[in-house]
Structure formats: C-alpha cells, structure tokens
Amino acid sequence: MPNAFHAHIRQSLANPNLQAALDLNAEKRIIARQTAFISLPEDLAIMRQRARAVRAEVIANLDHYLEQFIGRAQANGIVVHRAADAAQAVQIALEIAWASPYLSLRERKGNSKGAGEVLVVKSKSMVSEEIELNRALEAAGLRVVETDLGEYIVQLRGEKPAHIIAPAVHLRRGEVGQTFHEKLGIPLTDDIPTLTAVARAVLRQAFLDAEIGFSGVNFGVAETGTLCLITNEGNGRMATTLPPVHIALMGMERLVPTLDDLALMLYLLPRSSTGQKLSVYTSLIHSPRRADDADGARERHVIILDNGRSAVSHSPLAEALFCIRCGACLNACPVFREIGGHAYVSTQGEGSPYTGPIGSVISAGLFGQAEFGQLARASSLCGACKEACPVDIDLPKLLLRVRGGMTPVAQISNSRHAFTDNSPPLLRWGLSVFGWFALSPRRFAIAQQMAGILSRVVSPFNAWMRLPAFTGWGYSKDFPRPAARPFRKRFGTKRGDDGARRQESEGTRVQESGEATGREGSQSFGGTAEQFEKEFTPLGGIFIPCAESELSARILDLLREKGIGEVFAWHDAHLPCGLLESLAASGVRISYDPDPAIRVGVTGALAGIAESGTLVLPGGKGRPLTASLLPEVHFVVLRAKDILAHLPEVFRLSEVRESAAAVLITGPSRTADIEMTLTIGVHGPREVYVFCV
C-alpha cells in the first residue's frame, strides 16, 4: 500500500478518541438497524431482491430513465441541467446564482463590499463533496454555510465528513465543545443539548437570510419528475423551502422508475442508515412554488452529474451504481470501524468523498485506479458489507475487481475504457507464481508440502517474517502456518448426500419462511388509529384523541399551559370548521404568514401512516409547509378516517402526486450527530402534538 495510505491508517489506529467514537457508532447503528428490519411489511430477503432488481433495471436502462425524468421534471417547471464533470457542475451552479431574476446578484457581484454578500445554505450532499462545491462557491465570493449539524461541525473545523451518514462521527463531545467555543465564542461546554441549541440558533438566522439553498437528492422519480430528500433535522426542508432559489445536485444514477419503487426504497434506506422506519422528514418536491402556493422556492434547478458514472455503468463495476447511500456497509466493515473515513486517501494523500467498502469501489471507478485503487485492499473480504447492503450489492466481488485493475478511467468523453493495475510489482509476480502452481493439482500438492516444511523452519523467526517494506503483510497480519495435512486428505473431495439434502432442506425453509411472513401492501393492521398512536408516541410525539366538538378547547388549554397567545396556521378551509374562529374568540391571535417569533404552528394533515406513525402534509394554497417547520411546537389535526395502513397507499393520493411539494413527518426533528446521542429539536419543531378527531 502507498505510504500516504499507511500513514493515515497508523494515525487512526493510534487515536483513542477516534477508536471509541467509531466503536460507539457501529454498535448503536447495527443494533438499531436489526431492530428496525423486524417491522418490514415483507420478508427482508424478498424486499432486498426487489430493490436490487429496481436498481439493476435503472442502471441497465439509464438513458431511458434519465430522459423520462428530465421530461417530467421540465414539464413540472424544474430547470434541468446536465453536467459532464465536476467543473461543469460548479460552473452551472454559479451561472444559476448570477442569473436568477429573484436575486440582485449581478449588481452585488461587483459590489465593493466584497465576499459574503450572497448567503448560500446547504443541506447535506455527497455530490457537493465530490465536486468540491463549497471551495468553488467561496472562491467566487459567496458565503456558504453547511446546515446539517455534523456537516456544520466539520466545516467549522476545516475538515471533510468522516461518514456518509454521520459526518462528525470521529469527534467526541469535548472536541465539539472546544470547536464551538473557539469559532462561535460560546462558553466552553460539552453538554450535547446545549451545543445543539447553539447550532440551531446560529443556523436559524442563516436559513432566514439565505438567498440560495443547495441540497442533494436521495431519489429522483422518473414517472413524475419528483425530487425526494430525506433528513432528520429539518435542514433539508429549510434549504429547499425558505430561500427563493433551490439548486439540487443529483448523481445521474439516483433514479427509481415509479413512486411505488420509491416506497420500496423508503422501507429500506432509513432502516439501513439510522434504524428508523422512516426518517423524520421525507420531502417530495415536484415543482417550484406555484402562483397560489403559500410558500416554497420560486426557482428550482436540478444539476444531474455524470463525472464518470457513464463509464462505470458500462464497466465490470456497474453494480456499484446500485448504491442508495445508506452507509450500512461502513458500519459493518471491520476495517472502517478501525480506521474511519478520513483514512481513505489517494496515493497523494487526498481524501476520498466516498469511504468504506462502497467508497473503495466508487472512488476507484470515478476518480481513477491509479489514485484510489489501493483503497480496495483495505478490506478483509469477510462479506459483512454484502450482508448489510439493502440492495444486495456484491461488494467483495467488486473489491476484487478493483484489486485486479478492472476499473474504467473516468473521462469526460466516456467513449473508451482503460484498465490499469496499480498492484505492487512484487505482488503481481507472487500472484503469477501462485497461479502457475494452482493450475496443476500435482504442482499445488508439492507447493503445500514445501510450505509446510518451510513454516516449520522459519516459525522461530516469526518477527523476521514481517516484511512491511516489501508487501505490507506483516504490518497487520501474521503469516498463517500451513496445515500438516491438506484439506483434501482430511475431508475428501466429495460432499455427502446428507449435506446436499440438508442444504436443499434449508433452502426450502428459507423460501417457505419468506412466503409465510410476506404481507401485501394493502393489508390492514386493523385499528389504524391505535397502530398510529403505538408508532408515533415512542418517537417523542404526543397523541391526543378527541371529539371534533372539544378540539378547540383542548388546543386552547395547551396554549394557555405554555403561555402562548399567537399561532401560525393553515387557512380555515383546511382545518375543521370553526376551529380558528373559536381560538380567535378566546383571544388567540391567528397569523397566516411565516414569522420565526411565533412558537406554535397549527396545521391539518392529508393522511397518517399507521405502520410508522407518519403524518402526510401537502403544500398549496392556504397550506404553508413552513407552519410545520418554523415554530418550535407543531399542532396537527388528523382525522382518524384518514389514517392509512401502509406507505405505498400515500403515494396514490392525488394531492401528494399533484402538489408542488409535500412532506412526510415522522415525529419531532432530531439528531444524533454528536457521540450518537439522540437530541430532540434541531431545525424543526421540538414538540409535535397530534389531535386525532
């Protein structure tokens, strides 16, 4: 392995804080993931294969689905841009900023006040890390603020994210406290709720002042042109709703054919990444703000990035593009759990935006075998990554292909593939010698005998056998002593009939088990309201069943208890008749315009989802989505008859498919970006009350 890679590995292994942080992250996420999968509506193995088939279909017919997605998105009013590489993507982003009719940026560009005139807020996006967007925007005079808590922390420290899901996983609370003390001027503390509250206050003002919001895209839906964004803190909703201009960055492979396919992915992605049945906020963005919409970005752009993906899709590494960026393989990988994300560097010491097992494949495929091919050797090939992958990517196979040099060199033209092997010469020579012996049973048997004799001779000199300067083997592994008798002599070469029958029987049981536990998406839980409450309350939500006649009294009691006399509400047409009138008659001031000083938002809900305790809120005339986002407390009126059993049923509702934007809300906003400690209330509400009438 190259020296830069070795150096980063040694630094990681010698860092006790990093080791403790990585252990804590992996243990908690693996346990949460296993628990969450128990509640799937079908057998996990069946759903994994369905998801794999969807991703394989998209990658095999990528041009078709891209054309369909682009056509639908443009018809919806989203401006679509294609970028061949990172430089072009950055240039497009800058051109959008300077040309927008909703901003006075063209005048400000030459303003003598200099940099910082234009404020950009960013939701977490791996594509933005890939193209180094922040550096380019700042060089052009824009002020860029990361708004995911973990991303904000590493931005303050001048570091890169250490994990796809948890950017600050490598830091302990004391280090975060010291960073906030130095950069934000707060008193030194390591209290996690205090640190989170400080970030909320600072970033809240950034959201309100920002002129451009950048986001990633978890999935683009080809049939509807929908952008799907998944977050827990609420920063993704802020960045795509409050600024007048929203620019989404999407890798060209991040497509699903239909909304039903999106539902399948949403069953698997949150469970695999954070152990949730659904993330707190699942945003479905179909178009810019329409003439009669209450809020939303007035301009929406999506930049679709190639940057080598076309070449990978026609290479032996095409399966890597199935990835849905859940990070499960990182948490499962015994190597990543020891060295962390910052150790994954190029031969020149440059960090890779994609780390862990999947990153070792993607980085070599997109950025070149010569620079990043060595990352594939940071793997035990144990198969834990494949077992954890929700779309069943065969990562050990792909890692071996990278080791063998089967990596397309990413070129803008994507017209030719070049395959290179950056293996050390001694390793290539050794493998060729091994291959010569292995091709002949007689030669292989002789080699085994010679190895046994040699091991008995040199075993007293085990320390001498560690040769890191030549092979790198001795740094982390002991040379195994060959067995006294070959495997064939001990066990024979034929598998017994009993073993075959046993394997067949196990396979039959697995198949039968899958058929027995699978449930149709339309099957009802029975009492959907009761099931909703059962799922909603453990998330930190408060469920209040009441008759419609007593609704205003229950809300008024809570407002008085909290000392609140003003609410930001949906219009009367979307709430039970007379509710707002009754509150106003009792002295409550009703506002229909966003105001960050108002502490309570009152909304209705189009539907609820019983299996996950999720609320479905569409935007539109008289239904400001900011009413469920800006206030620190959210009151939701949900009719029991509107609670549906399963997620796919929601995507069949016309208001979800036709609104400019809709959001699925699953509990209060939350984060676990500091030491995996759950903290309720980040950018969205701290409290969510559901009045079920």
N, C-alpha and C positions, 0 to 999 in steps of 0.2 A: 504494500500500500504506500502511496506517496507520503512524504514526511509531514506535509501540512495536515493531512487527514489524521495521521498518527498523533500529531501534537494536540489536536483538538480532542481526540479520544482520551489521551492521558490527562488533559486538563479537566475533562468532565468526570473521569473516574476519581480524580483527586479532590473533587469539590463536594464536601459533605452536605452542604445545603441543597445542592442540585440533586444528590442521590436521595435525600429524604423527600424532596418535592416530587421527584419522578415516581418514587415508590407509592406515595400517598395518592397521586393522580391515578396511577394504573389500578391500584387496588379498589378505589372507590368507583371508578368508571366501569370496571369489569363486573363488579357486583351489581351495580345499577343496571347495566346492560342485560345481564342474565335475568334479573327480576322483571324488567320491562317486557322481555320477549314472552313471558308466560301468558300475557294478556292478549296476544295476537288473535285475530279472528280466524286464522287458519294455521295449520302446522308450519313452523318456521322453514323447514326444508322445502316445502311446496312454494312458499312465498319467495324464498331466495331464488329458486329456479325460474319463477315467473318474472322476477325483477331482472335477473340475468338475461332472460330472453328479450325483455323490452330493451335493455341497454344494447344487446347484441344487434337487434333489429335496427336501432338508430344508427349505430356506428357503421353497419354494413350498407345502409342507405342514407348516409349523412347528407349528401347533396339534396336528396328529395325532401327530407325533413327540414333542412335549412330553408329551402325555397318556400315550403309551406308556412313555416313560422314567420319568415320575413314578410310574406304576402299578407298574412293575417295581422301581424303587428302594425304594418304600414296602414292597412285598412282601418285599424283602430285609432290611428293618429300618432303612433310612436314613430319617431325618426330612427331608421336603422342605418348603421354604418358597418362596413366590413374592413377589418384591419389585417393585413398580411403578416405584420410583425409588431414587435413592441414599439418601435419608433413611430410607426404609422398610427398605432392606437393612441399614443401620447399626443401626437400632432392633431389628431381628430378631436381629442378632449379639449385641447387648448383652443382650437378653432371654434368649437361649440361655445366655450366660455366667452370669447371675444365677440362673437357674432350674435349672441342672444338678444332679441328685442326687449326682453324683460329686465335687462341689466344695462347700466350705463358704463359698461366695462371699457368700451373703446375709448371714451374720454379719460377714464381712470388709468388706462394703460400708460398714458404719457404724463400722469399727474406727478408733480414734484414731490409729493409726499412719499413716493416710493413704495416699497413692498408692504404687503399686509393690507392693502386697500380692499382686496376681494377675499372674502372668507369662504372656504370650502370645508364642509363637514363630510366625513367618510364613515360609512358602515364597513364592517369587516369584509375584505375581498381578497382572495388569494390571487386572482388575476392582477389586481393592482400591485401586489408584491412582485409578481412575475415580471411586470413591465417597469417596475420601479417608478410608479406614478408620482408618489409624493415628492421625490427628488426633482422630477421634471417640472411639476407644478410650482414648487417653491422657487426653482431657478427662473421661472417665468414671472415671478412677482406675486404669486397667490399665497395666502396663508392657509395651510392645510391642518386640520385637526382630526385625529382619529377619535372615534366616539365609542367603540366597544371598550369596555373597561380594561381588558387585558391589552388590547392594542394601544390604548392611551398610555398605559403604564410603560410599555416598551418604547413608545415614541418619546416620552419624557426622558428615558434613559439612553436614547440614541441606539437602541438595539433592534434586531429583527425578531419577529414572532418565533417562538420555540415549539409551537404545536399548532396544527390546523385548527383545532377547536379551542384550545386554551393557550393563547399567545404568551402569557406570563407564567406558565406552569413551572418554570425554572427558578422562580423567586419565592422567598419566604416573606411573611408579613412584615418583618422588621426591615427588610430591604425596600419594600414598597413604601413603608412609612418614612424611611430616610429619603427616598426619592421625592415624595410629596413635600416633605419638609424643605428640601433644597430647591425644588423647582416651583412650588406653589406658595411657599412661605408660611405654611401652617405649623402649629406646634408639633413637635415630634411625638408620634403615637404609632402603635402597631395594632390598634383596635380596628378590626375589619369593617364593622358597620360605620364607624366614623370616617374611615378612608373612602368608603363607597359613597357616603353622603357628600363628602367634599367633591368627589368627581362628578356627582350628579349636579351639584350647584354650578360648578365651572362649565360643564358641558351644556347645561340647560341654556345658558346665555348664548353659547356658540350656535346652538340649533336655531334660536330665535333671530340671530343676526345673520346667519349664513345666506349666501346668495346662490350657492350651488351645492347640491347633495350628490355624492357618489355612493354607489352600492355595488355589491356583487349580484349574482343571480344563481340561486340554487338550482332552479329548473326553468326552462322555457317550454311552454306547451305549444306544440306545432298546430294543433287543430284550432286553437283560439287566439294565438299570439300573446298568451299570458306570461308575465314575469312573476315567478314565485320566489319570495325571500323569506328566510326562516331566521328568527332571532329570539333571544330570551329577555334581553334588557330593554328593548323598545327603541334602541338607537337606529335600527334599520327603518322603522316606521317614521321616526323623526326626520331622518335624512331624505326620505322619499316623499314626505308629506308637506313639511314646512317650507323649505326653500322653493323659489319659483322654478328652478331648473333642476331636473333629476337626470343624472347620467349613470346608466347601468353598464357594468363590464361583465361580459359573458364569454367563457370559452365556447368555441363552436360545437363542442360535443355535449353540452349540458342541456340536451333536449329530451323530452318524452313525447310520444305521439298524441296522447289524449289526456283529458282530465282524470279519467279512470286510472290511467297509468300513473298520473301524479299522486293519486290517492294511495296507490300501492307503495310508491317511494316514500310517502309521508308516514306510512306504517313502519318503515324500516329505518329511515335516516335518523330521526330523533332518538329512537331506541338504541341504535348503534352508537351514536355520538355522545349523548348525555344521559341516556337511561330514562328518557321521558316518552310518554305515549304520544304526545305532540309537544313541540316547543311552545313557549308562551305566545309568541306571535307568528302566525303564518300569513304573510301578506300576498294577496293575489292582485296584481296590477295589470289592467287591461288597456288603459289609455291615459292620456293627460286629463287634467281637470276639464270637465265639460261646462258649458255656459251656465247651467243651473246648479252645478255642484257646490256644496258648502265649502270645500277645501280641497287641497291636493296640488301637486306641481302643475304649473301651466305648460311646461315643456317637458317631454320625456324622450330621452335618447337611449338607445342600446348600441354599444360597440361590441361587435362579435369578432373575437380574436382567433386567428389561426396560429401563428407563431410556432409552426412545426407540427401542428396537430394533423394536418392533411397527410404529411409524410408518415407519421406514426400510424395513422389509420390504415395505411397500405403496407405496413411492415409486420414482422413477427411479434411486435409489441402492441398491436392494435387493442388487445384485451385490456390494456391499462386504461384506455379511454372509457371503460365501463364505470370507472370510479365515480362515486357520488360524494366524495369528500367528507366522510363521517369521522375519520380518524381512528376507527376501531383497530385497524392493523397496527397503528403506532402503540396503542395501549397494550396490545397483545404481544408485541415483539420483544423478546428478552434483550436484544441488543439496544433498541431505542430506549428501553426502560433503564438502561445503564448509562448511556451516553447523551441522551436528549437531542433535541432538534438542532442546536447550534453546532454540533459536531459534524453535521453533514455538509462538508465543504468540497469545493473543486480542488483540482491539483494545484491551483494557485492560491487556495485559501479563501475563495469567495463562497459565502453561504448560499445554500440552495433554498428557494422558497418552498419546495416540497421535500419533506423528510420522511424518515421511516421506510418501511418496505415499499409502499407505493411510490414514495418520493424517489427512492433509489432507481426505480424503473422510469418514472416520468421525467426526472431530471436528465437522465442519460438520453432518453428519447427526444426531448425537446431542445436540450441545450448542448448535446454532443457527448459522444462516448469518450473522447479524449480527455474532456474536462471532468465529467461526472461518472464515468463508467466504474470507477473504483468503489463507489458507494454500494454497489450490488454485492461486494464482498463483505460488507458489514451485516451479515446475516448468517444465522445458524441453519437456515433452510429447514427449520423444525415443522413448518406448516401451520403454526398458530395464526399467522396473518390470513391465510386462506380460510381457516375455520371461522375467523371472526368477521370476514368480509360479508356484508349483507347482500351483495350481488355475486358472490361466489367467484371472485377473480382468482385465478390460479397464480398467485404471486411467486411461489417457489419456482415454478416453470419460467416465469418472466425474468426473475432474477438470474436464473441460469442462462437465459438467452442474452441478457446484458453481459454477463461474465464471458460469454462466448463471442461477444462482439457483434451480435445481431441487432444493432441499433442504427436506425436511419439518422443520417446527419441532417439536422433541421436547416433547410434552406428556404429562402423566400419563394423560389420558383416551384419548389415541391415536385420538380419534374424528374429528378433522379434520386436514387438512394445509394448511399455509400456506406459500406460496412467496415468498421475498424475494430481492432482488438488492442486494447491498451494493457494487456496482461504482461507482467514482467517476463523477460526472455527466459529466465531460469524456470519459471512456472510452465511456460509453453513447452520447453524442452522436456520437463518432467512428465507432463501430461502425454506428450507424444510417445515417450518411453513406456509409460504405463499402458497406453493404448496398444502398443506393439505386443506387450506381454498378455494383455487381457483378451486379445483376439484369438488366442490359441489356448485351449484348456490345458495342454501339456506345459506350455511356457508359463501359464499362470500358476499351475501347481508348483513348478520349480521355483518361481519367484516367491511363493508363500513360504516354502521351506527355507529359502535363503534369508528371507526377512525374519523368520523365527530364530535362525542361528545368529543373525546379526543383532537382534534385540537382546539376546542373552549375553552377547559380548559387550555391548555398549551400555547396558542398563545401569552399571555402576557410575557411568559418566552422564547421567541424565541432564545435568546442568550444561554440559558441553553440547548436548543435542539441541539446545535452544539457539536457533540461528536467525534472530530477527533481522539482522543486517542483510541476509540473503533472501529469506522467504516471508518473514513476518509471522511465521507459525508459532515460534516459541514465545512470543510476547503474551499470548493469551491462551494457548493450548499446549497440552502435553502430548508428545508423540505416543500413540497407543501401542502397547506391546501386542504383537500378533498372537492369536490363539495357538495353543500347542497342536491342536488337530483342526483341520479345515472344517468349515460348516458342512460341506457335502458328506464328509465321513461321519460326522456326528449325527446328522439328522436324515441323511439320504436325499435324493433328488426328487422324489415323487410325493405329492401331497396325498394323504389318505382320503378314502371315500368319506370317512366320518367328518373330516374337516370341510370337505366340499358341501356335504349335506348341512353341516352346521352353518356355513356361510350363507347357503341358499335360504335356510330357515330364518336367519337373522334378517336377511334382505326382505323376506316376505313379511316379517313382523313390522319392520320399519314402514313398508308400504301400507300395511293394514292400519298401523297407528296413524299415519298421515291421513288416510281416508276417514278414520273414525273421528279425529279431532278437528278436521276442517269444517268450517261453517260458512254458509252462503252469506254474502254481504247484506242481503235483505232480511236476514233472520232477526227477529226482535228479541230484546232481552226480557220482555215482559213489561214491567213498570219502568218506563224510560225516565220519568222524573226522579224516581227513587235511585235508579242507577246513576243518573247525572249527579245527584247530591253526593252519592258514595264516592264518585271520582273527583268532584270539584272541591270538597272540603279538605282532603289531605293536601291539596295544592296550596292551601292558605286562603282559599275563598270562603265567603260566608253565605250560606244558603238560607233564605227566609221564605217559606211558603206562606201565602196569604190569599185571602179573597180579594177580588178587584175592588170591592167596596171599602176595604180597610187599607188599601195600598198607600194612599196619600198620608194617612195617619202614621203608618209605620215609617215612611220616609221622613216625615216631619219630626217624629220622635228622635230618629238618628241624627238629623241635622242639629236639633237643639242639644242633644247629648254632646256633639262635637263642637258646639258653639259656632256653627256655620249658618250664615244668613243669605248666601248667594250661590247659585248653581249655574253651570254651563250646560245647556240642554239641547237635545234634539227638538225639532218642532212638534207641535201638538199632534199633527197628522200621523206621526209615527210612534206615539205613546198612547196609553189608554185614555179614552175620552174624559176630559175634565181634570186630569192629574195636575197639569201645570197651573191651571186656573185655581185649583184648590190650594196648591202650595203658595201661589201669589197672594191669595186671600188671607193666608196665615202669616204674611209678612216676608216671605222668601222672595228675593229678587231673582228674576229669570234672565239670563243672558244667552244670546244665540251666537255670539262672536267669541273667538279664541282669546283668552286672557290668562296668562300664566299665574296671575294672582288668585284666580278662583280655585278653590280647593276641591270642589266636588263636580263631577260630570254625571249627567243623567242621560241614559240612552235606552233605547229598546234593543231588541235582538231579533234578527230574522229567524234564527233557529238555535237550538242547542244540540250537542252531540253527546249522547248518553255514555258511550264507551270510553270517553276521555275527559268528560267534564268541560267541554269546549263551547264557547259562545261564538256565533256567526253574526258579524256586523257588516252590512254593505254600506258603502258611501252613497252620495247622491244628494238631491235636493232636500234640504231640511234635515240631513243626517250627517253632520260633521264628524269625520273619524277622529278629529283631534279631541272631541269630548270624551273619548275613551282612552286618551293618551296623555294630554297635558296635565289634568288635575291629579292630585295625589290620591284621591279616593274616587272610585268608579261605582255608581249605582246602575244596575242593569235590570230592566223589566223584561222578563221572559215568560211567555205563556207556556203552560205545561203541554198543551196540544202541539206546540211547535218543536218539541224535543224529538229528534230523530235518533235512531239506534246507532247508525254507523256513518263513518266519514264519507264514503262514496255517494251517499244519498244527498249530501250537501251540494256536491258539485253538479247535481242535476237540477238544482233550483235556478230558475231563470234569472232572479235578481243577483245571484252570485256570478253567473256567467256574463251578465249584461252590464253590470255597474262598472264605472271607471276604475274602482278599486274596492276591495273587500278585505276584511281581516278576520282570521280565526284566533280567538283569545282563549288561552288555557291557563287561567289563574293570574295572580299579580306578577308584575315584572320581577325578575330575579337574576342573580349572577352567582357564580362560584369561581370567579377568575383569580381570587386570592386564596391560596392554600386549599382550594376545593371546599371552602367554607360557604355554605348557602346563605345568601343575604337577600332579603325581600325588599323590593323597591329600588329601582335604579332610575332609568329614564321614564318609564311608565308608572302607573299607579302602584302604591304600596298596598292598597286595600281594594278588593273587588267584592261587592255585595250583589247577589242575585235575588231579586224579589220574584219568586215563581208564582204566578197568578193563574 
